[in-house]
Amino acid sequence: MSSMTIEPTKLDQDHEWAQLIALTAQGDQAALATFYDRTSPQVFGFISRILNNREAAEEVTLDVYTQVWRQAHTYDATRGAPGAWLMTVARTRAIDRLRARATESGRLESLEAVELFASDDETPEQNVEGQERRRYVQEALAGLTAEQRQAIALAYFYGLSQSEIAEKLQVPLGTVKTRMRLGLIKLREALAPYEAGLQP
């Protein structure tokens, strides 16, 4: 019974948001303002979890809606829900800010913060399978050494090359390659049961 009452609300929300994005693409500032009012609490909360800094989160949230204003015409309803599109923009902007902050300060963010990059907790698309996936990944990451987690995080979440990682950590390139290779092998083994469970 609950799904019959919740689903129409979700569909109505998606329809409204898609219309607001379409109007924004036509230069309707009032539509953008309404879209901001409807969605900014989710966007701000999501970005805050990644940046762990209220002031930075406020700035990035404004950046997100500036990008929505400029790129609303690129939204394609056939490729996904408007909430998912918006959160993809938010995640990208937040990660860009986090990378810039890490570069400026020369320090590494915690693994816990990095793991949030893949989280969709604040989006309308959240589901049980997503929670399960994150739990498996977090458990798998916990099985790695701190050095392996660090190297993998820098490569896959910060986008650094192995040479850049070696320079940042001030260790030989061969050491970085070994840490990543062993870490990825462990991750693959730890996640194998879950991936097998996804097979039809």
Backbone as CSV, one residue per row, in Angstrom:
resi,resn,N_x,N_y,N_z,CA_x,CA_y,CA_z,C_x,C_y,C_z
1,MET,0.828,-1.201,0.000,0.000,0.000,0.000,0.870,1.262,0.000
2,SER,1.974,1.229,0.781,2.810,2.419,0.901,3.402,2.825,-0.439
3,SER,3.783,1.831,-1.279,4.374,2.168,-2.565,3.373,2.874,-3.460
4,MET,2.076,2.575,-3.291,1.064,3.197,-4.128,0.852,4.658,-3.742
5,THR,1.180,5.003,-2.514,1.030,6.389,-2.088,2.311,7.191,-2.308
6,ILE,3.467,6.529,-2.229,4.737,7.227,-2.364,5.106,7.461,-3.833
7,GLU,4.902,6.463,-4.679,5.362,6.539,-6.060,4.753,7.698,-6.845
8,PRO,3.429,7.939,-6.756,2.885,9.077,-7.484,3.540,10.397,-7.066
9,THR,3.865,10.523,-5.762,4.528,11.726,-5.279,5.885,11.891,-5.943
10,LYS,6.612,10.806,-6.050,7.928,10.826,-6.699,7.790,11.210,-8.168
11,LEU,6.808,10.656,-8.841,6.605,10.972,-10.251,6.211,12.431,-10.427
12,ASP,5.357,12.917,-9.534,4.954,14.325,-9.605,6.152,15.237,-9.383
13,GLN,6.993,14.869,-8.436,8.183,15.663,-8.149,9.112,15.687,-9.350
14,ASP,9.356,14.529,-9.939,10.227,14.457,-11.115,9.666,15.310,-12.247
15,HIS,8.346,15.246,-12.434,7.711,16.008,-13.512,7.871,17.506,-13.272
16,GLU,7.648,17.932,-12.027,7.785,19.349,-11.699,9.222,19.817,-11.897
17,TRP,10.179,19.031,-11.386,11.580,19.424,-11.506,12.021,19.475,-12.966
18,ALA,11.564,18.516,-13.758,11.925,18.499,-15.179,11.363,19.737,-15.878
19,GLN,10.143,20.130,-15.509,9.548,21.327,-16.101,10.329,22.578,-15.709
20,LEU,10.731,22.644,-14.444,11.496,23.801,-13.979,12.843,23.900,-14.685
21,ILE,13.477,22.746,-14.906,14.754,22.743,-15.634,14.541,23.215,-17.070
22,ALA,13.454,22.750,-17.698,13.159,23.142,-19.076,12.917,24.647,-19.174
23,LEU,12.179,25.200,-18.206,11.930,26.640,-18.204,13.211,27.418,-17.942
24,THR,14.054,26.879,-17.059,15.340,27.515,-16.781,16.184,27.570,-18.045
25,ALA,16.141,26.506,-18.820,16.895,26.446,-20.075,16.439,27.523,-21.048
26,GLN,15.189,27.985,-20.875,14.650,29.037,-21.747,14.926,30.428,-21.193
27,GLY,15.673,30.486,-20.063,16.028,31.776,-19.493,15.064,32.287,-18.450
28,ASP,14.234,31.406,-17.919,13.243,31.786,-16.910,13.891,31.792,-15.524
29,GLN,14.214,32.979,-15.017,14.885,33.098,-13.722,13.970,32.694,-12.567
30,ALA,12.678,32.930,-12.721,11.728,32.542,-11.676,11.693,31.026,-11.528
31,ALA,11.821,30.314,-12.645,11.835,28.846,-12.605,13.079,28.351,-11.878
32,LEU,14.209,29.009,-12.140,15.443,28.628,-11.451,15.306,28.866,-9.952
33,ALA,14.692,30.002,-9.584,14.510,30.317,-8.163,13.633,29.267,-7.489
34,THR,12.567,28.853,-8.188,11.688,27.824,-7.631,12.415,26.493,-7.516
35,PHE,13.194,26.165,-8.543,13.972,24.925,-8.527,14.961,24.941,-7.368
36,TYR,15.578,26.079,-7.142,16.509,26.244,-6.014,15.778,26.018,-4.695
37,ASP,14.619,26.631,-4.533,13.850,26.478,-3.299,13.483,25.016,-3.043
38,ARG,13.128,24.295,-4.114,12.696,22.907,-3.976,13.851,21.959,-3.656
39,THR,15.015,22.248,-4.198,16.092,21.249,-4.169,17.331,21.623,-3.364
40,SER,17.521,22.899,-3.061,18.779,23.317,-2.428,19.048,22.682,-1.062
41,PRO,18.024,22.384,-0.237,18.347,21.723,1.031,19.044,20.376,0.831
42,GLN,18.582,19.594,-0.162,19.224,18.308,-0.451,20.634,18.515,-0.986
43,VAL,20.769,19.465,-1.902,22.074,19.731,-2.502,23.060,20.212,-1.448
44,PHE,22.648,21.156,-0.627,23.535,21.687,0.406,23.933,20.594,1.400
45,GLY,22.975,19.770,1.808,23.283,18.696,2.749,24.271,17.698,2.167
46,PHE,24.072,17.366,0.900,24.953,16.415,0.225,26.372,16.964,0.121
47,ILE,26.480,18.222,-0.305,27.789,18.855,-0.454,28.471,19.027,0.903
48,SER,27.686,19.338,1.923,28.251,19.512,3.269,28.900,18.233,3.759
49,ARG,28.297,17.098,3.442,28.858,15.821,3.872,30.202,15.558,3.208
50,ILE,30.366,16.026,1.991,31.622,15.812,1.285,32.708,16.784,1.771
51,LEU,32.345,18.052,1.893,33.339,19.078,2.219,33.572,19.257,3.714
52,ASN,32.552,18.928,4.516,32.656,19.092,5.965,33.048,20.520,6.336
53,ASN,32.498,21.465,5.576,32.788,22.886,5.814,31.575,23.674,5.333
54,ARG,30.870,24.308,6.273,29.602,24.959,5.926,29.789,26.099,4.928
55,GLU,30.792,26.924,5.165,31.004,28.063,4.277,31.319,27.609,2.857
56,ALA,32.204,26.626,2.746,32.556,26.103,1.417,31.339,25.452,0.770
57,ALA,30.538,24.743,1.562,29.347,24.078,1.026,28.357,25.099,0.488
58,GLU,28.227,26.228,1.182,27.322,27.277,0.710,27.799,27.838,-0.629
59,GLU,29.114,28.043,-0.741,29.670,28.575,-1.987,29.475,27.593,-3.139
60,VAL,29.754,26.320,-2.865,29.636,25.319,-3.916,28.171,25.130,-4.306
61,THR,27.265,25.212,-3.354,25.843,25.091,-3.674,25.429,26.190,-4.650
62,LEU,25.908,27.410,-4.427,25.621,28.490,-5.370,26.243,28.204,-6.734
63,ASP,27.451,27.636,-6.717,28.109,27.268,-7.979,27.271,26.255,-8.745
64,VAL,26.669,25.321,-8.008,25.843,24.283,-8.643,24.690,24.919,-9.411
65,TYR,24.004,25.870,-8.785,22.844,26.467,-9.449,23.243,27.461,-10.532
66,THR,24.455,27.990,-10.415,24.981,28.790,-11.519,25.204,27.893,-12.730
67,GLN,25.723,26.687,-12.468,25.937,25.730,-13.556,24.603,25.244,-14.113
68,VAL,23.620,25.054,-13.239,22.284,24.650,-13.710,21.734,25.721,-14.647
69,TRP,21.910,26.972,-14.289,21.440,28.072,-15.123,22.092,28.040,-16.503
70,ARG,23.390,27.765,-16.518,24.123,27.746,-17.792,23.874,26.478,-18.604
71,GLN,23.638,25.363,-17.912,23.604,24.078,-18.620,22.262,23.359,-18.543
72,ALA,21.228,24.048,-18.152,19.901,23.409,-18.058,19.495,22.783,-19.390
73,HIS,19.944,23.386,-20.480,19.572,22.866,-21.804,20.189,21.500,-22.090
74,THR,21.185,21.086,-21.291,21.827,19.785,-21.537,21.091,18.645,-20.843
75,TYR,20.128,18.981,-19.972,19.404,17.911,-19.275,18.507,17.156,-20.251
76,ASP,18.604,15.838,-20.209,17.813,14.959,-21.070,17.014,14.009,-20.183
77,ALA,15.708,14.205,-20.144,14.851,13.401,-19.263,14.881,11.916,-19.610
78,THR,15.241,11.596,-20.848,15.271,10.181,-21.240,16.484,9.463,-20.663
79,ARG,17.446,10.222,-20.139,18.678,9.610,-19.629,18.726,9.529,-18.107
80,GLY,17.704,10.044,-17.447,17.703,9.952,-15.993,16.783,10.974,-15.361
81,ALA,16.482,10.758,-14.088,15.611,11.657,-13.350,16.309,12.996,-13.102
82,PRO,15.557,14.072,-12.980,16.167,15.388,-12.758,16.963,15.461,-11.456
83,GLY,16.491,14.747,-10.431,17.228,14.748,-9.171,18.603,14.123,-9.314
84,ALA,18.682,13.050,-10.088,19.966,12.384,-10.303,20.910,13.291,-11.088
85,TRP,20.369,13.981,-12.082,21.178,14.922,-12.873,21.723,16.029,-11.991
86,LEU,20.866,16.583,-11.147,21.279,17.674,-10.261,22.357,17.214,-9.291
87,MET,22.192,16.023,-8.726,23.175,15.540,-7.756,24.501,15.190,-8.427
88,THR,24.450,14.822,-9.694,25.694,14.581,-10.424,26.463,15.893,-10.560
89,VAL,25.745,16.965,-10.874,26.374,18.290,-10.941,26.954,18.665,-9.580
90,ALA,26.171,18.434,-8.524,26.614,18.775,-7.169,27.847,17.984,-6.779
91,ARG,27.851,16.686,-7.070,28.990,15.846,-6.714,30.249,16.307,-7.445
92,THR,30.104,16.619,-8.724,31.255,17.056,-9.513,31.843,18.350,-8.963
93,ARG,30.979,19.307,-8.648,31.457,20.574,-8.109,32.114,20.394,-6.745
94,ALA,31.530,19.541,-5.908,32.080,19.312,-4.578,33.450,18.639,-4.661
95,ILE,33.575,17.663,-5.548,34.852,16.969,-5.702,35.913,17.927,-6.244
96,ASP,35.509,18.785,-7.183,36.447,19.782,-7.706,36.959,20.671,-6.577
97,ARG,36.055,21.092,-5.693,36.459,21.946,-4.582,37.375,21.189,-3.616
98,LEU,37.030,19.927,-3.374,37.835,19.133,-2.449,39.236,18.907,-2.997
99,ARG,39.331,18.658,-4.291,40.645,18.485,-4.912,41.454,19.772,-4.830
100,ALA,40.785,20.884,-5.099,41.491,22.172,-5.047,41.970,22.447,-3.626
101,ARG,41.131,22.129,-2.657,41.503,22.356,-1.262,42.687,21.479,-0.867
102,ALA,42.681,20.231,-1.351,43.776,19.322,-1.029,45.077,19.800,-1.672
103,THR,44.953,20.318,-2.888,46.140,20.820,-3.586,46.704,22.046,-2.879
104,GLU,45.808,22.926,-2.458,46.243,24.149,-1.801,46.879,23.876,-0.441
105,SER,46.305,22.972,0.301,46.787,22.726,1.657,47.891,21.680,1.709
106,GLY,47.989,20.861,0.634,49.009,19.831,0.599,48.742,18.698,1.561
107,ARG,47.497,18.572,1.991,47.191,17.492,2.908,46.163,16.564,2.286
108,LEU,46.046,15.363,2.850,45.123,14.366,2.326,43.837,14.377,3.129
109,GLU,42.727,14.210,2.429,41.457,14.079,3.125,41.348,12.664,3.692
110,SER,40.516,12.514,4.690,40.323,11.199,5.296,39.617,10.263,4.335
111,LEU,39.826,8.972,4.525,39.166,7.983,3.679,37.661,8.078,3.846
112,GLU,37.212,8.405,5.067,35.777,8.502,5.296,35.159,9.566,4.401
113,ALA,35.837,10.680,4.218,35.320,11.732,3.347,35.317,11.266,1.906
114,VAL,36.370,10.572,1.512,36.463,10.077,0.144,35.327,9.120,-0.171
115,GLU,34.972,8.265,0.779,33.939,7.272,0.531,32.593,7.917,0.261
116,LEU,32.410,9.151,0.708,31.136,9.820,0.506,30.940,10.230,-0.950
117,PHE,32.036,10.243,-1.732,31.910,10.662,-3.114,30.912,9.792,-3.872
118,ALA,30.841,8.533,-3.512,29.965,7.626,-4.248,28.572,7.570,-3.656
119,SER,28.319,8.346,-2.629,27.036,8.253,-1.931,25.954,9.062,-2.608
120,ASP,24.760,8.493,-2.693,23.593,9.188,-3.230,22.532,9.329,-2.157
121,ASP,22.955,9.366,-0.880,21.988,9.359,0.211,20.968,10.481,0.083
122,GLU,21.398,11.631,-0.453,20.512,12.778,-0.470,19.647,12.834,-1.730
123,THR,19.866,11.944,-2.675,19.116,12.013,-3.920,17.820,11.228,-3.830
124,PRO,16.875,11.558,-4.699,15.619,10.809,-4.723,15.819,9.385,-5.220
125,GLU,16.994,9.103,-5.774,17.235,7.780,-6.359,17.765,6.768,-5.337
126,GLN,17.836,7.189,-4.074,18.395,6.288,-3.048,17.579,5.003,-2.943
127,ASN,18.260,3.859,-2.828,17.553,2.600,-2.657,18.398,1.635,-1.836
128,VAL,17.780,0.504,-1.495,18.441,-0.475,-0.634,19.704,-1.018,-1.273
129,GLU,19.664,-1.245,-2.583,20.835,-1.813,-3.253,22.028,-0.873,-3.152
130,GLY,21.755,0.451,-3.235,22.841,1.413,-3.111,23.477,1.350,-1.732
131,GLN,22.668,1.194,-0.705,23.180,1.088,0.649,24.008,-0.179,0.807
132,GLU,23.529,-1.265,0.235,24.260,-2.531,0.307,25.609,-2.401,-0.381
133,ARG,25.610,-1.773,-1.546,26.858,-1.625,-2.308,27.877,-0.836,-1.511
134,ARG,27.444,0.289,-0.919,28.370,1.085,-0.144,28.903,0.315,1.053
135,ARG,28.044,-0.491,1.684,28.492,-1.251,2.846,29.566,-2.250,2.442
136,TYR,29.359,-2.932,1.313,30.349,-3.899,0.844,31.668,-3.198,0.522
137,VAL,31.583,-2.054,-0.148,32.802,-1.341,-0.521,33.546,-0.856,0.714
138,GLN,32.811,-0.314,1.686,33.448,0.173,2.908,34.118,-0.963,3.671
139,GLU,33.443,-2.114,3.714,34.029,-3.265,4.397,35.280,-3.740,3.665
140,ALA,35.222,-3.717,2.336,36.375,-4.143,1.548,37.544,-3.193,1.745
141,LEU,37.261,-1.889,1.747,38.317,-0.897,1.961,38.936,-1.043,3.343
142,ALA,38.112,-1.405,4.326,38.620,-1.556,5.694,39.621,-2.695,5.789
143,GLY,39.570,-3.629,4.832,40.477,-4.760,4.842,41.847,-4.454,4.256
144,LEU,42.006,-3.256,3.703,43.291,-2.866,3.123,44.173,-2.209,4.181
145,THR,45.459,-2.136,3.896,46.351,-1.388,4.781,46.093,0.103,4.555
146,ALA,46.511,0.920,5.500,46.321,2.366,5.371,47.032,2.888,4.122
147,GLU,48.199,2.332,3.827,48.964,2.785,2.660,48.243,2.433,1.360
148,GLN,47.646,1.223,1.314,46.917,0.811,0.116,45.677,1.679,-0.091
149,ARG,44.936,1.940,0.991,43.745,2.778,0.891,44.114,4.182,0.415
150,GLN,45.212,4.697,0.946,45.656,6.040,0.593,45.974,6.140,-0.899
151,ALA,46.729,5.183,-1.411,47.113,5.200,-2.821,45.896,5.067,-3.728
152,ILE,44.998,4.164,-3.382,43.803,3.946,-4.195,42.885,5.164,-4.164
153,ALA,42.750,5.782,-2.989,41.909,6.973,-2.871,42.448,8.113,-3.731
154,LEU,43.762,8.314,-3.693,44.358,9.387,-4.476,44.177,9.148,-5.978
155,ALA,44.248,7.893,-6.380,44.120,7.572,-7.799,42.684,7.667,-8.290
156,TYR,41.757,7.052,-7.547,40.396,6.916,-8.051,39.452,8.028,-7.624
157,PHE,39.770,8.740,-6.544,38.886,9.802,-6.103,39.454,11.189,-6.360
158,TYR,40.794,11.295,-6.373,41.420,12.575,-6.654,41.946,12.643,-8.088
159,GLY,41.964,11.538,-8.783,42.372,11.530,-10.177,43.858,11.701,-10.411
160,LEU,44.686,11.403,-9.399,46.129,11.553,-9.568,46.723,10.344,-10.283
161,SER,47.763,10.580,-11.061,48.482,9.482,-11.700,49.384,8.822,-10.664
162,GLN,49.915,7.649,-10.992,50.809,6.968,-10.063,52.061,7.799,-9.799
163,SER,52.542,8.492,-10.813,53.722,9.350,-10.631,53.406,10.505,-9.688
164,GLU,52.209,11.087,-9.839,51.811,12.192,-8.968,51.634,11.720,-7.527
165,ILE,51.106,10.497,-7.384,50.934,9.936,-6.042,52.300,9.736,-5.385
166,ALA,53.256,9.197,-6.153,54.601,8.971,-5.628,55.226,10.287,-5.177
167,GLU,55.015,11.330,-5.975,55.582,12.639,-5.626,54.907,13.200,-4.377
168,LYS,53.574,13.093,-4.302,52.844,13.636,-3.155,53.212,12.915,-1.862
169,LEU,53.328,11.576,-1.953,53.621,10.790,-0.758,55.119,10.682,-0.485
170,GLN,55.917,11.134,-1.470,57.382,11.087,-1.351,57.860,9.654,-1.127
171,VAL,57.361,8.763,-1.975,57.792,7.359,-1.967,58.132,6.977,-3.402
172,PRO,58.927,5.911,-3.601,59.278,5.480,-4.960,58.038,5.091,-5.766
173,LEU,58.096,5.330,-7.072,56.990,4.974,-7.956,56.659,3.484,-7.859
174,GLY,57.693,2.661,-7.765,57.474,1.212,-7.657,56.668,0.846,-6.413
175,THR,56.886,1.595,-5.340,56.147,1.345,-4.103,54.666,1.652,-4.293
176,VAL,54.384,2.758,-4.984,52.992,3.129,-5.249,52.315,2.058,-6.107
177,LYS,53.005,1.610,-7.143,52.442,0.590,-8.027,52.133,-0.695,-7.258
178,THR,53.049,-1.069,-6.376,52.852,-2.287,-5.581,51.661,-2.137,-4.641
179,ARG,51.581,-1.003,-3.962,50.464,-0.773,-3.042,49.127,-0.826,-3.777
180,MET,49.070,-0.200,-4.938,47.815,-0.173,-5.687,47.464,-1.556,-6.223
181,ARG,48.473,-2.262,-6.733,48.215,-3.594,-7.296,47.714,-4.541,-6.218
182,LEU,48.380,-4.575,-5.070,47.961,-5.462,-3.986,46.605,-5.041,-3.418
183,GLY,46.402,-3.717,-3.310,45.139,-3.223,-2.781,43.973,-3.571,-3.682
184,LEU,44.159,-3.413,-4.998,43.086,-3.717,-5.944,42.785,-5.220,-5.979
185,ILE,43.829,-6.027,-5.824,43.615,-7.478,-5.771,42.759,-7.835,-4.562
186,LYS,43.080,-7.231,-3.416,42.301,-7.481,-2.201,40.863,-7.009,-2.362
187,LEU,40.691,-5.836,-2.967,39.338,-5.319,-3.176,38.542,-6.248,-4.084
188,ARG,39.178,-6.711,-5.147,38.490,-7.598,-6.086,38.053,-8.881,-5.393
189,GLU,38.944,-9.422,-4.565,38.606,-10.655,-3.849,37.486,-10.412,-2.841
190,ALA,37.540,-9.279,-2.149,36.538,-8.990,-1.121,35.168,-8.726,-1.731
191,LEU,35.147,-8.128,-2.914,33.875,-7.769,-3.550,33.340,-8.867,-4.454
192,ALA,34.138,-9.901,-4.703,33.705,-10.970,-5.607,32.364,-11.588,-5.222
193,PRO,32.131,-11.911,-3.948,30.836,-12.514,-3.579,29.652,-11.595,-3.894
194,TYR,29.847,-10.295,-3.685,28.774,-9.353,-3.967,28.513,-9.261,-5.466
195,GLU,29.601,-9.144,-6.255,29.424,-9.060,-7.689,28.776,-10.313,-8.242
196,ALA,29.148,-11.463,-7.690,28.544,-12.721,-8.132,27.052,-12.725,-7.837
197,GLY,26.685,-12.096,-6.734,25.275,-12.059,-6.362,24.458,-11.201,-7.288
198,LEU,25.117,-10.327,-8.062,24.389,-9.484,-9.005,24.121,-10.166,-10.328
199,GLN,24.809,-11.283,-10.544,24.637,-11.974,-11.815,23.243,-12.591,-11.908
200,PRO,22.615,-12.558,-13.108,21.267,-13.130,-13.258,21.293,-14.643,-13.161
